[in-house]
Amino acid sequence: MSSRLAVASSSASLAVLSADVSSHESLPSSSQPEGGKAWVDPATLPSHHHPSFIGGNTPEYVKQLNYNTFMCYGVGEEDSFGYKVGKAVRFTEVNVNRKLERQGRLEATTIAELEVTKHMLNGAGMLHGGCVAYLIDNCCSTPLVVLGLIQSVNGVGVTQSMNVLFHSPAPPGTRLQIVSMSIALGGRVMSARCEILDKHSGRMIASAFVSKMQPGSSKL
């Protein structure tokens, strides 16, 4: 009986959240910070096709604009650093949930996957720490973009600091699951956290906290 009540409660919460998130679909897709034009506006970036279905409770336009930002601003052109790795990332879920323990504040979560391949390895034949940092920097930015789109603020920033903990190695063939969650989004400063797991074993490979900010117009 208690499990049925829990499921019913969870379904009710999801319905309320879906209504809350969907209400933002009528808002202008361009999100700008107070006092001026957004330095990177997800709504103005070229569209990129995601090759597989993305689950989660956010509207489709949020998933699309988030992926456009990931590809255009994070991954870049074909001759950009790490392009082959970034292009291989596949998002599986994009969610926004209301956290009751944080007085009902919204938290965005993105889940992405990719397989460790030969060009991602160090000399010891394991996933390179620099590749881990690249994945964290790009993937950990995405929940901030998502939350910004939902709240009609700009969630695109440059990285100020990144604190990475390396827990265990990842040999070639490991299926990485990258779970990124927003922590705070307000004004020019924003933060998120990230965990990289072995999808099949659940083993933690790396975790990180990332702090980002929007640059002032004088630095652009």
Contacts in CASP RR format, 6 or more apart in sequence:
PFRMAT RR
TARGET T0000
AUTHOR 0000-0000-0000
METHOD contacts of the structure
MODEL  1
MSSRLAVASSSASLAVLSADVSSHESLPSSSQPEGGKAWVDPATLPSHHH
PSFIGGNTPEYVKQLNYNTFMCYGVGEEDSFGYKVGKAVRFTEVNVNRKL
ERQGRLEATTIAELEVTKHMLNGAGMLHGGCVAYLIDNCCSTPLVVLGLI
QSVNGVGVTQSMNVLFHSPAPPGTRLQIVSMSIALGGRVMSARCEILDKH
SGRMIASAFVSKMQPGSSKL
13 98 0 8 1.000
14 57 0 8 1.000
16 98 0 8 1.000
17 57 0 8 1.000
17 96 0 8 1.000
17 97 0 8 1.000
17 98 0 8 1.000
18 57 0 8 1.000
20 98 0 8 1.000
21 57 0 8 1.000
21 58 0 8 1.000
21 59 0 8 1.000
21 96 0 8 1.000
21 150 0 8 1.000
22 59 0 8 1.000
24 59 0 8 1.000
24 149 0 8 1.000
24 150 0 8 1.000
24 151 0 8 1.000
24 152 0 8 1.000
25 59 0 8 1.000
25 61 0 8 1.000
27 152 0 8 1.000
28 43 0 8 1.000
28 152 0 8 1.000
29 42 0 8 1.000
29 43 0 8 1.000
29 61 0 8 1.000
29 65 0 8 1.000
29 149 0 8 1.000
30 38 0 8 1.000
30 41 0 8 1.000
30 43 0 8 1.000
30 44 0 8 1.000
31 38 0 8 1.000
31 41 0 8 1.000
31 42 0 8 1.000
31 43 0 8 1.000
31 148 0 8 1.000
31 149 0 8 1.000
31 152 0 8 1.000
31 153 0 8 1.000
31 154 0 8 1.000
31 155 0 8 1.000
32 38 0 8 1.000
32 41 0 8 1.000
32 154 0 8 1.000
33 153 0 8 1.000
33 154 0 8 1.000
33 187 0 8 1.000
33 188 0 8 1.000
33 214 0 8 1.000
34 187 0 8 1.000
36 217 0 8 1.000
38 154 0 8 1.000
38 156 0 8 1.000
39 154 0 8 1.000
39 156 0 8 1.000
39 157 0 8 1.000
39 214 0 8 1.000
39 215 0 8 1.000
39 216 0 8 1.000
39 217 0 8 1.000
39 220 0 8 1.000
40 69 0 8 1.000
40 73 0 8 1.000
40 154 0 8 1.000
40 156 0 8 1.000
40 157 0 8 1.000
41 154 0 8 1.000
41 156 0 8 1.000
42 65 0 8 1.000
42 66 0 8 1.000
42 68 0 8 1.000
42 69 0 8 1.000
42 145 0 8 1.000
42 149 0 8 1.000
42 156 0 8 1.000
43 65 0 8 1.000
45 65 0 8 1.000
45 68 0 8 1.000
45 69 0 8 1.000
45 72 0 8 1.000
45 73 0 8 1.000
46 68 0 8 1.000
46 72 0 8 1.000
47 64 0 8 1.000
47 68 0 8 1.000
48 67 0 8 1.000
48 68 0 8 1.000
48 71 0 8 1.000
48 72 0 8 1.000
50 63 0 8 1.000
50 64 0 8 1.000
50 67 0 8 1.000
50 90 0 8 1.000
50 91 0 8 1.000
51 90 0 8 1.000
52 90 0 8 1.000
52 92 0 8 1.000
54 63 0 8 1.000
54 67 0 8 1.000
54 91 0 8 1.000
54 92 0 8 1.000
54 93 0 8 1.000
54 94 0 8 1.000
55 63 0 8 1.000
55 92 0 8 1.000
55 93 0 8 1.000
55 94 0 8 1.000
56 63 0 8 1.000
56 93 0 8 1.000
56 94 0 8 1.000
56 95 0 8 1.000
57 95 0 8 1.000
57 96 0 8 1.000
57 97 0 8 1.000
58 94 0 8 1.000
58 95 0 8 1.000
58 96 0 8 1.000
58 108 0 8 1.000
58 146 0 8 1.000
58 150 0 8 1.000
61 149 0 8 1.000
62 94 0 8 1.000
62 146 0 8 1.000
62 149 0 8 1.000
62 150 0 8 1.000
63 91 0 8 1.000
63 94 0 8 1.000
65 145 0 8 1.000
65 149 0 8 1.000
66 91 0 8 1.000
66 94 0 8 1.000
66 110 0 8 1.000
66 142 0 8 1.000
66 145 0 8 1.000
66 146 0 8 1.000
66 149 0 8 1.000
67 91 0 8 1.000
69 141 0 8 1.000
69 142 0 8 1.000
69 145 0 8 1.000
69 156 0 8 1.000
70 89 0 8 1.000
70 91 0 8 1.000
70 138 0 8 1.000
70 139 0 8 1.000
70 141 0 8 1.000
70 142 0 8 1.000
70 145 0 8 1.000
71 87 0 8 1.000
73 156 0 8 1.000
74 86 0 8 1.000
74 138 0 8 1.000
74 141 0 8 1.000
75 82 0 8 1.000
75 83 0 8 1.000
75 86 0 8 1.000
75 87 0 8 1.000
75 138 0 8 1.000
76 83 0 8 1.000
77 83 0 8 1.000
81 134 0 8 1.000
82 134 0 8 1.000
84 119 0 8 1.000
85 114 0 8 1.000
85 119 0 8 1.000
85 120 0 8 1.000
85 131 0 8 1.000
85 134 0 8 1.000
85 135 0 8 1.000
86 114 0 8 1.000
86 134 0 8 1.000
86 135 0 8 1.000
86 138 0 8 1.000
88 114 0 8 1.000
88 115 0 8 1.000
88 117 0 8 1.000
89 112 0 8 1.000
89 113 0 8 1.000
89 114 0 8 1.000
89 135 0 8 1.000
89 138 0 8 1.000
89 139 0 8 1.000
89 178 0 8 1.000
90 112 0 8 1.000
90 113 0 8 1.000
90 114 0 8 1.000
91 110 0 8 1.000
91 111 0 8 1.000
91 112 0 8 1.000
91 142 0 8 1.000
92 111 0 8 1.000
92 112 0 8 1.000
92 113 0 8 1.000
93 109 0 8 1.000
93 110 0 8 1.000
93 111 0 8 1.000
94 108 0 8 1.000
94 109 0 8 1.000
94 110 0 8 1.000
94 111 0 8 1.000
94 142 0 8 1.000
94 146 0 8 1.000
95 108 0 8 1.000
95 109 0 8 1.000
95 110 0 8 1.000
96 106 0 8 1.000
96 107 0 8 1.000
96 108 0 8 1.000
96 109 0 8 1.000
96 146 0 8 1.000
96 147 0 8 1.000
96 150 0 8 1.000
97 106 0 8 1.000
97 107 0 8 1.000
97 109 0 8 1.000
98 104 0 8 1.000
98 105 0 8 1.000
98 106 0 8 1.000
98 107 0 8 1.000
99 105 0 8 1.000
99 106 0 8 1.000
99 107 0 8 1.000
106 147 0 8 1.000
106 150 0 8 1.000
106 151 0 8 1.000
107 143 0 8 1.000
107 147 0 8 1.000
107 181 0 8 1.000
107 182 0 8 1.000
108 143 0 8 1.000
108 144 0 8 1.000
108 146 0 8 1.000
108 147 0 8 1.000
108 148 0 8 1.000
108 150 0 8 1.000
108 181 0 8 1.000
108 182 0 8 1.000
109 143 0 8 1.000
109 179 0 8 1.000
109 180 0 8 1.000
109 181 0 8 1.000
109 182 0 8 1.000
110 139 0 8 1.000
110 142 0 8 1.000
110 143 0 8 1.000
110 146 0 8 1.000
110 179 0 8 1.000
110 180 0 8 1.000
111 177 0 8 1.000
111 178 0 8 1.000
111 179 0 8 1.000
111 180 0 8 1.000
112 139 0 8 1.000
112 142 0 8 1.000
112 177 0 8 1.000
112 178 0 8 1.000
112 180 0 8 1.000
113 175 0 8 1.000
113 176 0 8 1.000
113 177 0 8 1.000
113 178 0 8 1.000
113 199 0 8 1.000
114 135 0 8 1.000
114 175 0 8 1.000
114 176 0 8 1.000
114 178 0 8 1.000
115 173 0 8 1.000
115 174 0 8 1.000
115 175 0 8 1.000
115 176 0 8 1.000
116 127 0 8 1.000
116 170 0 8 1.000
116 171 0 8 1.000
116 172 0 8 1.000
116 173 0 8 1.000
116 174 0 8 1.000
116 175 0 8 1.000
116 176 0 8 1.000
117 172 0 8 1.000
117 173 0 8 1.000
118 172 0 8 1.000
120 127 0 8 1.000
120 128 0 8 1.000
120 131 0 8 1.000
120 172 0 8 1.000
121 127 0 8 1.000
121 128 0 8 1.000
121 172 0 8 1.000
122 128 0 8 1.000
122 129 0 8 1.000
124 169 0 8 1.000
125 171 0 8 1.000
125 172 0 8 1.000
126 169 0 8 1.000
126 170 0 8 1.000
126 171 0 8 1.000
127 169 0 8 1.000
127 170 0 8 1.000
127 171 0 8 1.000
127 174 0 8 1.000
127 176 0 8 1.000
127 205 0 8 1.000
129 166 0 8 1.000
129 206 0 8 1.000
132 164 0 8 1.000
132 166 0 8 1.000
132 196 0 8 1.000
132 205 0 8 1.000
132 206 0 8 1.000
133 162 0 8 1.000
133 164 0 8 1.000
135 176 0 8 1.000
135 178 0 8 1.000
135 196 0 8 1.000
136 162 0 8 1.000
136 164 0 8 1.000
136 178 0 8 1.000
136 194 0 8 1.000
136 196 0 8 1.000
136 206 0 8 1.000
136 208 0 8 1.000
136 210 0 8 1.000
137 159 0 8 1.000
137 162 0 8 1.000
137 210 0 8 1.000
139 178 0 8 1.000
139 180 0 8 1.000
139 194 0 8 1.000
140 162 0 8 1.000
140 180 0 8 1.000
140 192 0 8 1.000
140 193 0 8 1.000
140 194 0 8 1.000
140 208 0 8 1.000
140 210 0 8 1.000
141 156 0 8 1.000
141 157 0 8 1.000
141 159 0 8 1.000
141 180 0 8 1.000
141 192 0 8 1.000
141 210 0 8 1.000
141 212 0 8 1.000
142 180 0 8 1.000
143 180 0 8 1.000
143 181 0 8 1.000
143 182 0 8 1.000
143 192 0 8 1.000
144 155 0 8 1.000
144 156 0 8 1.000
144 157 0 8 1.000
144 182 0 8 1.000
144 185 0 8 1.000
144 190 0 8 1.000
144 192 0 8 1.000
144 212 0 8 1.000
145 155 0 8 1.000
145 156 0 8 1.000
146 182 0 8 1.000
147 155 0 8 1.000
147 182 0 8 1.000
147 185 0 8 1.000
148 154 0 8 1.000
148 155 0 8 1.000
148 185 0 8 1.000
149 155 0 8 1.000
151 185 0 8 1.000
153 185 0 8 1.000
153 186 0 8 1.000
153 187 0 8 1.000
154 214 0 8 1.000
155 185 0 8 1.000
155 190 0 8 1.000
155 214 0 8 1.000
156 214 0 8 1.000
157 190 0 8 1.000
157 212 0 8 1.000
157 213 0 8 1.000
157 214 0 8 1.000
157 215 0 8 1.000
158 212 0 8 1.000
158 213 0 8 1.000
158 214 0 8 1.000
158 215 0 8 1.000
159 210 0 8 1.000
159 211 0 8 1.000
159 212 0 8 1.000
160 189 0 8 1.000
160 211 0 8 1.000
160 212 0 8 1.000
160 213 0 8 1.000
161 210 0 8 1.000
161 211 0 8 1.000
162 208 0 8 1.000
162 209 0 8 1.000
162 210 0 8 1.000
162 211 0 8 1.000
163 208 0 8 1.000
163 209 0 8 1.000
163 210 0 8 1.000
164 206 0 8 1.000
164 207 0 8 1.000
164 208 0 8 1.000
165 206 0 8 1.000
165 207 0 8 1.000
165 208 0 8 1.000
166 205 0 8 1.000
166 206 0 8 1.000
167 203 0 8 1.000
167 204 0 8 1.000
167 205 0 8 1.000
167 206 0 8 1.000
167 207 0 8 1.000
168 203 0 8 1.000
168 204 0 8 1.000
168 205 0 8 1.000
169 205 0 8 1.000
170 176 0 8 1.000
170 198 0 8 1.000
170 205 0 8 1.000
174 198 0 8 1.000
174 205 0 8 1.000
175 198 0 8 1.000
175 199 0 8 1.000
175 200 0 8 1.000
176 196 0 8 1.000
176 197 0 8 1.000
176 198 0 8 1.000
176 199 0 8 1.000
176 205 0 8 1.000
177 196 0 8 1.000
177 197 0 8 1.000
177 198 0 8 1.000
177 199 0 8 1.000
177 202 0 8 1.000
178 194 0 8 1.000
178 195 0 8 1.000
178 196 0 8 1.000
178 197 0 8 1.000
179 194 0 8 1.000
179 195 0 8 1.000
179 196 0 8 1.000
179 197 0 8 1.000
180 192 0 8 1.000
180 193 0 8 1.000
180 194 0 8 1.000
181 192 0 8 1.000
181 193 0 8 1.000
181 194 0 8 1.000
182 190 0 8 1.000
182 191 0 8 1.000
182 192 0 8 1.000
183 191 0 8 1.000
183 192 0 8 1.000
183 193 0 8 1.000
183 209 0 8 1.000
184 190 0 8 1.000
184 191 0 8 1.000
187 214 0 8 1.000
188 213 0 8 1.000
188 214 0 8 1.000
188 216 0 8 1.000
189 211 0 8 1.000
189 212 0 8 1.000
189 213 0 8 1.000
190 211 0 8 1.000
190 212 0 8 1.000
190 213 0 8 1.000
191 209 0 8 1.000
191 210 0 8 1.000
191 211 0 8 1.000
191 212 0 8 1.000
192 209 0 8 1.000
192 210 0 8 1.000
192 212 0 8 1.000
193 207 0 8 1.000
193 208 0 8 1.000
193 209 0 8 1.000
193 210 0 8 1.000
194 207 0 8 1.000
194 208 0 8 1.000
194 209 0 8 1.000
194 210 0 8 1.000
195 204 0 8 1.000
195 206 0 8 1.000
195 207 0 8 1.000
196 204 0 8 1.000
196 205 0 8 1.000
196 206 0 8 1.000
196 207 0 8 1.000
197 203 0 8 1.000
197 204 0 8 1.000
197 205 0 8 1.000
198 205 0 8 1.000
END
